[in-house]
Amino acid sequence: MTTLLVMAKEPVPGRVKTRLTSLYTPREAAALAEAALIDTLETVRATPAGRRVLVLDGAPGRWLPPGIEVVPQVAGSLDIRLAAAFADCSGPALLIGMDTPQITPGMLADGLRLTPGRAVFGPADDGGFWALGLAEPDPDLVAGVPMSLAHTGAVQRLRLAEAGLSVRELPRLTDVDTPRDAALVADGAPDTRFAAEVRRLASLRAGAGAR
């Protein structure tokens, strides 16, 4: 059974997207995070998969659509949490985060094209990765990889190659971490809920500045 995994954090002000607060308030940053999460989950729902699982740090809210299974993240560093998510899968699995609202069902369907001995890897502009797909989920392929660093993606990809896997790359995407990232992603995917929220907040700021 194929599984789509989404690693996410409950969009609570002060707990999510704190790097956005160089421009946005914590509440605004959380609103952007919620919009990105909704976009992501709707895309997951539109992608054929045996299971669609939200691996959540926090509690589900009104933003959770039907048809998504929710499991809690385990305690520990990010690599341990990712490894645990893969350990819960019994067949090919593609793991993504909540920071790329510009993804499409086509991208995810491509990422789920997994056969034995193969992996897929979605590089991110910041040196990390936005997607990791394993035909045979093995937690040891992720555990111990240093996360949230400029070379995280390179280390993870090397880990896959050293395991003898044939690695196929997905398109390079921008993760939403900074206000500049948010603007770039919104411009590139103007029809998303995330882009609409970026525009709404920009309009509010313009209105406040005019007063």
C-alpha positions as CSV (number, residue, x, y, z in Angstrom):
1,M,0.0,0.0,0.0
2,T,1.4,3.4,-1.0
3,T,1.4,6.1,1.7
4,L,1.6,9.9,1.5
5,L,3.1,11.3,4.7
6,V,2.9,15.0,5.7
7,M,5.1,16.2,8.6
8,A,3.5,19.3,10.1
9,K,3.2,21.4,13.2
10,E,-0.1,22.8,14.5
11,P,-0.3,26.4,13.3
12,V,-0.1,28.1,16.6
13,P,1.2,31.7,16.9
14,G,4.7,31.7,18.3
15,R,5.3,28.0,17.5
16,V,5.3,28.0,13.7
17,K,7.2,30.0,11.1
18,T,9.0,32.1,13.6
19,R,11.5,33.2,10.9
20,L,8.6,35.0,9.2
21,T,8.2,37.3,12.2
22,S,10.9,39.6,10.8
23,L,8.1,41.0,8.8
24,Y,4.9,39.4,10.1
25,T,3.4,39.2,13.6
26,P,3.3,35.8,15.2
27,R,-0.4,35.6,14.5
28,E,0.1,36.5,10.8
29,A,2.9,34.0,10.5
30,A,0.6,31.3,12.0
31,A,-2.1,32.3,9.4
32,L,0.4,31.8,6.6
33,A,1.4,28.4,8.1
34,E,-2.3,27.4,8.3
35,A,-2.9,28.4,4.7
36,A,0.2,26.5,3.5
37,L,-1.0,23.4,5.5
38,I,-4.4,23.6,4.0
39,D,-3.0,23.8,0.5
40,T,-0.7,20.9,1.2
41,L,-3.5,18.6,2.6
42,E,-5.9,19.5,-0.3
43,T,-3.2,18.5,-2.8
44,V,-2.6,15.3,-0.9
45,R,-6.3,14.5,-1.0
46,A,-6.2,15.0,-4.7
47,T,-3.4,12.5,-5.2
48,P,-4.1,8.7,-5.5
49,A,-2.6,6.9,-2.5
50,G,-3.5,4.0,-0.3
51,R,-3.0,6.1,2.9
52,R,-2.8,9.8,3.5
53,V,-1.3,10.5,6.8
54,L,-0.7,13.7,8.7
55,V,2.2,13.2,11.2
56,L,1.3,16.1,13.5
57,D,3.1,18.0,16.3
58,G,0.1,19.4,18.1
59,A,-3.7,18.9,17.8
60,P,-5.9,18.8,14.7
61,G,-8.0,21.9,14.0
62,R,-10.7,23.1,11.7
63,W,-8.1,23.2,8.9
64,L,-8.0,19.4,8.8
65,P,-10.0,18.1,5.8
66,P,-11.8,14.7,5.8
67,G,-9.9,11.7,4.5
68,I,-6.6,12.4,6.3
69,E,-5.4,10.0,9.0
70,V,-3.7,11.8,11.9
71,V,-0.9,10.3,13.9
72,P,1.2,12.2,16.5
73,Q,4.9,12.9,16.0
74,V,7.2,11.0,18.3
75,A,9.5,12.9,20.7
76,G,13.0,13.7,19.6
77,S,15.0,15.5,16.9
78,L,13.6,15.9,13.4
79,D,15.6,13.0,11.9
80,I,14.1,10.7,14.6
81,R,10.6,12.0,13.9
82,L,11.0,11.4,10.2
83,A,12.4,8.0,10.8
84,A,9.4,7.1,13.0
85,A,7.0,8.3,10.3
86,F,8.6,5.9,7.7
87,A,8.6,3.1,10.3
88,D,4.8,3.3,10.4
89,C,4.6,2.4,6.7
90,S,4.2,-1.1,5.2
91,G,4.8,-0.2,1.6
92,P,6.2,2.6,-0.7
93,A,6.0,6.0,1.0
94,L,6.5,9.6,0.1
95,L,7.1,12.1,2.8
96,I,6.7,15.8,2.5
97,G,6.4,18.8,4.8
98,M,4.0,21.7,5.1
99,D,6.3,24.4,3.7
100,T,5.7,23.9,0.0
101,P,2.1,24.9,-0.7
102,Q,3.0,25.2,-4.4
103,I,3.1,21.4,-4.9
104,T,0.7,19.8,-7.3
105,P,-1.0,16.3,-7.4
106,G,1.2,15.6,-10.4
107,M,4.4,16.2,-8.5
108,L,3.2,13.9,-5.7
109,A,2.0,11.2,-8.0
110,D,5.4,11.3,-9.7
111,G,7.0,10.9,-6.3
112,L,5.0,7.8,-5.5
113,R,6.3,6.0,-8.6
114,L,8.5,3.9,-6.5
115,T,9.9,0.4,-7.3
116,P,12.2,-1.8,-5.3
117,G,15.7,-0.5,-4.9
118,R,14.7,3.1,-5.8
119,A,14.1,6.4,-3.9
120,V,13.0,9.8,-4.9
121,F,14.4,13.0,-3.6
122,G,13.0,16.5,-3.8
123,P,15.7,19.1,-3.3
124,A,14.9,22.5,-1.7
125,D,16.6,25.8,-2.5
126,D,17.9,26.2,1.1
127,G,20.0,23.0,0.8
128,G,17.4,20.8,2.5
129,F,14.7,18.7,0.9
130,W,11.0,19.0,0.5
131,A,10.2,15.3,-0.4
132,L,11.7,11.9,0.3
133,G,10.3,8.8,-1.2
134,L,11.3,5.2,-0.3
135,A,10.1,2.1,-2.1
136,E,11.0,0.1,1.0
137,P,10.8,2.5,4.0
138,D,13.8,2.0,6.3
139,P,14.1,4.4,9.3
140,D,17.8,3.9,9.3
141,L,18.0,5.8,6.0
142,V,16.9,9.0,7.8
143,A,18.0,8.6,11.4
144,G,21.2,10.4,12.1
145,V,21.0,12.8,9.2
146,P,21.7,16.4,10.5
147,M,18.6,18.5,9.8
148,S,17.9,22.1,9.1
149,L,21.4,22.8,7.8
150,A,22.7,24.0,4.4
151,H,24.1,20.6,3.7
152,T,21.2,18.5,5.0
153,G,20.0,17.6,1.5
154,A,23.5,16.5,0.3
155,V,23.9,14.3,3.4
156,Q,20.5,12.7,2.9
157,R,21.1,12.1,-0.8
158,L,24.5,10.5,0.0
159,R,22.9,8.3,2.6
160,L,20.5,7.0,-0.1
161,A,23.3,6.4,-2.6
162,E,25.5,4.6,0.0
163,A,22.6,2.3,0.7
164,G,22.7,1.2,-3.0
165,L,19.5,2.9,-4.0
166,S,18.9,4.4,-7.4
167,V,17.8,8.0,-6.7
168,R,15.5,10.0,-8.9
169,E,15.1,13.7,-8.3
170,L,11.9,15.7,-8.2
171,P,11.8,19.4,-9.1
172,R,13.7,21.8,-6.9
173,L,11.3,23.9,-4.8
174,T,11.5,26.8,-2.4
175,D,10.5,26.1,1.2
176,V,8.6,28.9,2.9
177,D,10.9,29.9,5.8
178,T,11.5,33.6,5.3
179,P,9.4,36.6,4.1
180,R,11.3,36.5,0.9
181,D,10.5,32.8,0.4
182,A,6.8,33.6,1.1
183,A,6.8,36.2,-1.6
184,L,8.5,34.0,-4.1
185,V,6.2,31.0,-3.5
186,A,3.1,33.2,-3.6
187,D,4.2,34.8,-6.9
188,G,4.9,31.3,-8.4
189,A,1.6,29.8,-7.2
190,P,-0.9,32.7,-7.3
191,D,-4.0,30.5,-7.1
192,T,-3.2,28.9,-3.8
193,R,-4.8,29.7,-0.5
194,F,-1.2,30.6,0.7
195,A,-0.8,33.2,-2.0
196,A,-4.2,34.7,-1.2
197,E,-3.2,35.0,2.4
198,V,0.1,36.7,1.5
199,R,-1.9,39.2,-0.6
200,R,-4.4,39.8,2.2
201,L,-1.7,40.6,4.7
202,A,0.1,42.9,2.2
203,S,-3.2,44.7,1.7
204,L,-3.7,45.1,5.4
205,R,-0.2,46.5,5.7
206,A,-0.7,48.9,2.8
207,G,-4.0,50.1,4.4
208,A,-2.3,50.7,7.7
209,G,0.5,52.6,6.1
210,A,-1.9,54.9,4.3
211,R,-3.5,56.0,7.5
